[in-house]
Amino acid sequence: MSLSADAPAPTPAAGHGRFLGESREYFRLLSRDALSLIVTLGLYRFWVANDVRRYLWSNTEIAGDELEYTGDPRELFVGFLVVIVILCPLFAAFSVLAKVAALAWAPALLAIINVAPVLLIALLAVLGLYQARRYRLCHTIFRGLRFRQRGSAWAYALLTVCWFIVNVLTLGLTYPLARRTLERYKMRHIYYGDVQGDFQAPAAGLFRTGFVLWLIVLGPAIAIVAASGTGTQAEASQALRNACVWLAIAGLAVYPTFHANSLRWRIAGIRFGALAMQAPFPTWSLYKAYLRFFALMVAFAIPVLLVSWFVQHQVMPMLPENLPRELELLRVILTVLAYFVIITVVTFAYQATVRLTLWRLVVNALTLTGIEVLDKAKAQPGWSPHHEGRIGGALSIGGF
């Protein structure tokens, strides 16, 4: 027997992730952009998202090489303006049709017209998620090569809608199958250079970890509603309210576990040829991030409630019933600014606690095997990321 036949198979090359960023530096970045975001009434969010991505990408090291983000916030802003130009006439048309239907005493048509904008927004949200992912990937460079997202956002939206209906009918038991189908569609349309991606995680893996959580959340709620089936209407209504309260409390309690399990499952299913990865980060670390976020929200809610009480019971009674136009305008401006201050604080608190912690946990726990595949990848000629997914990116700029 030859020596080559007895030699063991070569071990696939492995690499690890490392996050180089600091929490204080990230918090200063968010704080710097917060004022601009409030003053511009949210329009500065494209520049905020760009700053956040550049910071996270540049401080993420994978197998000794850093990521690079090349997105342009001006592209996203232009995409946002295009969406506004398209949507404004549509919603104006819906408004006119609703008035016509009301005058014509057509309740069925009026109901359809009232529901249509909601369905349109839901469809745009799904399309925006896929296109935003396309934009982020096409503007991500690793080892000198770009990622690329192909595929149809409309096909992905159709899959999402169909699986949403199935999940509702099965009370969420088919969610692992839906998640696997959607992840496989996305990954099989992702390329690193000329290397095609794939998704190979079995749905059974997510089902095993999620079924216990499903029982914890939905089991008692179903039992509460079923127990009131022979009671009066008032008892049934009270049981339904109790079930909703339980769903909210239990859902919040187990969501970090579900979030961690599903993310580890998704990462373990990613493939690029022979390249595979794992990120076995601890669930408790993510729980602590969520607890910090909730603590910040409680601390923030106290002064907000105190200010609201003071304005409602001390300031408003001192004002005349018919406010002058100038004071009424000032009241509207202050209300809008207060709204944007609250939204900005909540969003940035989540970014600085949960999102940053999750990013750090995943990157530091990341292990890649078969990274020699990346060395063989080649750039795809004749392709440019210019304008790729910028409209969808404008609709969904918060995701990583």
C-alpha positions in Angstrom: 0.0 0.0 0.0 1.3 3.4 -0.9 2.2 6.0 1.7 -0.2 8.5 0.1 -3.1 6.1 0.8 -2.2 5.8 4.5 -1.8 9.6 5.0 -4.6 11.3 6.8 -6.8 13.7 5.0 -5.7 17.3 5.4 -7.5 19.2 8.1 -9.6 22.2 6.7 -8.1 25.5 7.5 -9.8 27.4 10.3 -10.2 31.0 11.2 -11.7 33.0 14.0 -13.5 36.3 14.5 -12.5 39.2 16.7 -14.3 42.5 17.5 -12.0 45.4 18.1 -14.5 48.1 19.0 -15.2 49.7 22.3 -18.6 50.4 23.9 -17.6 54.0 24.9 -16.4 54.8 21.4 -19.6 53.4 19.9 -21.8 55.3 22.4 -19.9 58.6 21.5 -20.7 57.9 17.8 -24.4 57.5 18.5 -24.5 60.5 20.8 -22.8 62.7 18.2 -25.4 61.7 15.6 -28.4 61.9 17.9 -28.8 65.7 17.8 -28.6 65.8 14.0 -31.2 63.1 13.8 -33.6 65.0 16.0 -33.0 68.4 14.3 -33.6 66.9 10.9 -36.7 65.0 12.1 -35.2 61.7 11.2 -33.8 62.5 7.7 -30.2 62.2 9.0 -30.9 58.5 9.7 -29.2 57.5 6.5 -25.9 59.1 7.6 -26.4 57.5 11.1 -26.8 54.1 9.6 -23.7 54.7 7.4 -21.6 55.7 10.4 -22.7 52.7 12.4 -22.0 50.3 9.7 -18.6 51.7 8.9 -17.7 51.5 12.6 -18.9 47.9 13.1 -17.5 46.7 9.8 -14.0 48.3 10.2 -13.8 46.9 13.8 -14.7 43.4 12.7 -11.8 41.1 12.0 -12.4 37.7 10.5 -9.5 35.2 10.0 -7.1 38.1 10.3 -8.8 40.5 7.8 -11.2 43.3 8.5 -14.5 44.0 6.7 -15.0 47.2 4.8 -18.3 49.0 4.1 -18.5 51.3 1.1 -22.1 52.5 1.2 -23.0 56.1 0.5 -25.8 57.7 2.6 -26.6 60.0 -0.3 -27.7 57.0 -2.4 -30.1 55.9 0.3 -31.4 59.4 0.6 -32.1 59.6 -3.1 -33.8 56.2 -2.9 -35.9 57.5 -0.1 -37.0 60.5 -2.2 -37.9 58.1 -5.1 -40.1 56.1 -2.7 -41.8 59.3 -1.5 -42.5 60.4 -5.0 -44.1 57.0 -5.8 -46.1 56.6 -2.6 -47.5 60.1 -2.2 -49.7 59.9 -5.3 -50.8 56.3 -4.4 -51.9 57.3 -0.9 -53.6 60.4 -2.2 -55.5 58.2 -4.7 -56.5 55.8 -1.8 -57.8 58.9 0.1 -59.9 60.1 -2.9 -61.3 56.6 -3.5 -62.2 56.3 0.1 -64.2 59.5 0.0 -65.9 58.4 -3.2 -66.8 55.0 -1.7 -68.2 56.7 1.4 -70.4 59.1 -0.7 -71.6 56.2 -2.8 -72.6 54.1 0.3 -70.3 51.2 -0.7 -69.2 49.8 2.7 -67.5 46.7 1.1 -65.5 48.8 -1.3 -64.6 51.3 1.5 -63.3 48.4 3.7 -61.1 47.2 0.8 -59.7 50.7 0.2 -59.0 51.2 3.9 -57.1 47.9 4.1 -55.2 48.4 0.9 -52.7 51.0 2.3 -51.9 48.7 5.2 -51.2 45.7 2.9 -49.1 48.0 0.6 -47.0 49.1 3.5 -46.5 45.4 4.7 -45.5 44.4 1.1 -43.0 47.3 0.9 -41.6 46.3 4.3 -40.8 42.8 3.1 -39.4 44.1 -0.2 -37.3 46.7 1.7 -35.8 44.0 3.9 -34.5 42.0 0.9 -33.3 45.0 -1.0 -31.6 46.5 2.1 -29.8 43.2 2.5 -28.8 43.5 -1.1 -27.4 47.0 -0.6 -25.4 46.0 2.5 -23.9 43.0 1.0 -23.0 44.6 -2.3 -21.2 47.4 -0.4 -19.3 44.9 1.9 -15.7 44.1 0.9 -13.6 41.3 2.5 -10.1 40.5 1.3 -10.6 42.8 -1.7 -13.7 41.1 -3.0 -17.3 42.2 -2.7 -20.3 40.2 -1.7 -23.3 40.2 -4.1 -27.0 39.5 -3.5 -29.0 38.3 -6.5 -32.5 36.9 -6.7 -35.9 38.6 -6.9 -37.2 40.7 -4.0 -40.7 40.0 -5.3 -40.2 36.2 -5.2 -38.9 36.6 -1.6 -41.9 38.7 -0.7 -44.3 36.1 -2.1 -42.5 33.3 -0.2 -42.7 35.4 3.0 -46.4 36.1 2.6 -47.3 32.5 1.9 -45.3 31.2 4.9 -46.8 34.0 7.1 -50.3 32.7 6.3 -49.2 29.1 7.0 -47.5 30.1 10.3 -50.7 31.9 11.4 -52.8 28.8 10.6 -50.4 26.5 12.5 -49.9 28.8 15.4 -46.2 29.2 14.6 -45.3 25.4 14.5 -44.2 25.7 10.9 -41.9 28.6 11.6 -38.7 26.5 11.4 -39.7 25.3 7.9 -40.5 28.8 6.9 -37.2 30.2 8.2 -35.2 27.5 6.5 -36.9 28.1 3.2 -36.4 31.9 3.4 -32.8 31.6 4.5 -32.0 29.1 1.8 -33.5 31.4 -0.9 -31.3 34.3 0.4 -28.1 32.4 0.8 -28.4 30.6 -2.6 -28.5 34.0 -4.2 -25.5 35.4 -2.3 -22.0 35.3 -3.9 -18.6 36.1 -2.5 -16.8 36.9 -5.7 -17.7 33.9 -7.8 -18.3 31.5 -4.8 -22.0 30.9 -4.3 -23.6 30.7 -0.9 -25.9 28.0 0.5 -27.9 27.2 3.6 -27.8 23.7 5.1 -29.2 24.0 8.6 -32.1 21.5 9.1 -35.4 22.8 10.3 -35.5 20.1 13.0 -32.7 21.8 14.8 -34.6 25.0 15.2 -37.8 23.1 16.0 -36.2 21.2 18.9 -35.0 24.4 20.6 -38.1 26.4 19.8 -40.8 23.9 20.6 -40.3 24.2 24.4 -40.4 28.0 24.1 -43.6 27.7 22.1 -45.2 25.6 24.8 -44.1 28.1 27.5 -45.7 31.0 25.6 -48.7 29.6 23.8 -49.6 26.6 26.0 -50.9 28.5 29.0 -52.6 31.1 26.8 -54.5 28.4 24.9 -55.4 26.7 28.2 -56.8 30.0 29.6 -59.0 30.6 26.5 -60.1 27.0 26.4 -61.1 26.9 30.1 -63.5 29.8 29.5 -65.2 28.2 26.6 -68.3 27.2 28.6 -68.5 30.5 30.5 -70.4 33.8 29.8 -69.3 36.3 27.3 -67.8 38.5 30.0 -65.8 35.6 31.3 -64.6 34.8 27.8 -63.5 38.4 27.2 -61.7 38.4 30.6 -60.0 35.1 29.7 -58.9 36.6 26.3 -57.4 39.6 28.1 -55.6 37.4 30.5 -54.2 35.3 27.7 -52.9 38.4 25.9 -51.2 39.5 29.1 -49.6 36.1 29.5 -48.4 36.2 25.8 -46.8 39.6 26.3 -45.0 38.7 29.6 -43.9 35.2 28.5 -42.9 36.4 25.1 -40.7 39.1 26.5 -39.2 36.6 29.0 -38.2 33.9 26.4 -37.5 36.1 23.4 -33.7 36.5 24.2 -33.4 32.7 24.3 -35.3 32.4 21.0 -33.2 35.2 19.5 -29.9 33.5 20.5 -31.0 30.0 19.4 -32.3 31.1 16.0 -29.2 33.2 15.3 -26.8 30.4 16.2 -28.8 28.1 14.0 -28.7 30.5 11.1 -25.0 31.0 11.4 -24.3 27.3 11.6 -26.3 26.8 8.3 -24.3 29.3 6.2 -22.0 27.7 3.5 -19.7 29.1 0.9 -18.5 26.0 -0.9 -16.6 24.1 1.8 -16.6 27.0 4.2 -18.8 26.6 7.3 -19.1 28.6 10.5 -20.2 28.4 14.1 -20.8 31.0 16.7 -21.6 29.3 20.0 -22.1 32.5 22.1 -23.7 32.2 25.5 -27.4 33.0 25.8 -27.1 34.6 29.2 -24.8 37.3 27.8 -27.6 38.3 25.4 -30.1 38.2 28.3 -27.9 40.7 30.2 -27.9 43.0 27.2 -31.7 43.0 27.1 -31.9 43.6 30.8 -29.7 46.6 30.5 -31.9 47.9 27.7 -35.1 47.4 29.8 -33.4 49.1 32.8 -32.5 52.1 30.6 -36.1 52.3 29.3 -37.5 52.3 32.8 -35.0 55.0 33.9 -36.0 57.0 30.8 -39.7 56.5 31.3 -39.7 58.1 34.7 -38.6 61.6 33.6 -40.8 61.3 30.5 -43.9 60.6 32.7 -43.0 63.3 35.1 -42.7 65.9 32.3 -45.9 64.7 30.7 -47.7 65.0 34.1 -46.3 68.5 34.7 -47.4 69.7 31.2 -50.8 68.1 31.4 -51.7 69.3 35.0 -49.6 72.4 35.5 -48.9 74.1 32.1 -52.1 73.3 30.1 -54.6 74.7 32.7 -52.7 78.0 32.6 -53.2 78.4 28.9 -56.4 79.9 27.3 -58.8 77.5 25.6 -58.4 79.1 22.2 -54.7 79.4 21.8 -53.2 82.1 19.5 -51.9 80.7 16.2 -48.3 81.3 17.2 -48.7 79.3 20.5 -50.6 76.5 18.7 -47.8 76.3 16.1 -45.2 76.2 18.9 -47.2 73.4 20.7 -47.2 71.3 17.5 -43.5 71.9 17.0 -42.6 70.9 20.6 -44.8 67.8 20.3 -43.1 66.7 17.2 -39.7 67.3 18.7 -40.6 65.4 21.8 -41.7 62.5 19.7 -38.4 62.4 17.8 -36.4 62.7 21.0 -38.2 59.7 22.5 -37.9 57.6 19.4 -34.2 58.5 19.1 -33.4 57.7 22.7 -35.1 54.3 22.5 -33.5 53.4 19.2 -30.0 54.4 20.2 -30.4 52.7 23.6 -31.2 49.5 21.8 -28.3 50.0 19.4 -25.8 50.7 22.3 -26.9 47.7 24.4 -28.6 44.8 22.5 -27.3 45.3 19.0 -23.7 46.1 19.9 -23.6 43.2 22.5 -25.0 40.8 19.9 -22.5 41.9 17.3 -19.6 41.5 19.7 -20.8 38.1 20.9 -21.2 36.7 17.4 -17.9 38.0 16.1 -15.9 36.9 19.1 -17.4 33.4 19.1 -17.2 33.0 15.3 -15.2 30.0 14.0 -14.8 29.3 10.3 -13.6 26.1 8.8 -12.6 25.6 5.2 -11.5 29.2 4.7 -9.2 28.2 1.9 -12.3 28.6 -0.3 -11.9 32.3 0.2 -8.4 32.3 -1.2 -9.7 30.8 -4.4 -12.6 33.2 -4.9 -12.4 35.5 -7.9 -14.1 38.8 -8.7 -17.0 38.7 -11.1 -16.2 40.8 -14.2 -18.6 43.3 -15.6 -20.5 43.9 -12.4 -20.8 47.1 -10.3 -22.6 47.7 -6.9 -23.7 51.1 -8.0 -27.3 51.7 -7.1 -27.8 48.1 -6.0 -30.8 48.0 -3.6 -30.6 51.6 -2.6 -34.4 52.1 -2.6 -34.9 49.1 -0.4 -32.0 50.3 1.7 -33.7 53.6 2.2 -36.8 51.7 3.5 -34.9 49.5 5.9 -31.7 51.1 7.1 -31.5 49.8 10.7 -30.7 46.2 10.1 -27.2 44.7 10.2 
